[in-house]
Amino acid sequence: MNHTRYFRIVAIFLLTVIVLQACSSNGFDAENKKEYGINGVYVGQNIKEAIDILGPTKADFMDMVSRQSYTVDQMSAGAGEAVMGMLLLDRTQLILKVKAGKLQSIMLGGVAQEDAQKFKTMRGLSMYDSAEQLKKLYGEGTGDKEITYQGSHSKASFGIVDNKVAWMRFDSM
């Protein structure tokens, strides 16, 4: 009888340790929309909220079909078929694609080395971090020079040049 009680306590302890380890896992969650973005802005987010977070020094948006210019408020209300925008964050350009007021794509590349730490993913990956750091934070992806991570609704791509992250792209599918 005493051994049974001891066995139950050990089993509960081991189960608790296993559950806590699983809960604290830092692995890439392919179904979490917030994994697909940079600087707190992610695919599927409302454009107005994203602009407020990024605080660009300049932002221009134009519909790719009609060539009409749009304001953030117009896009936030759902205007435009397929609107592309170029944001200037100090001296770095960030390209966004917006549809029905939501971010569909976020693209970043050409960041100056000294500005690299200003641009981080939710996992803490910065521009020019090593490919090993990418794998450490995100796990194994597919590809060599373009490493891709994909969920059922979104996709993240990281361009690797000289073993460093040179560009990032996050897309809705």
Order of alpha helices (4+ residues) and beta strands (2+ residues): alpha-beta-beta-alpha-beta-alpha-beta-beta-beta-alpha-beta-beta-beta
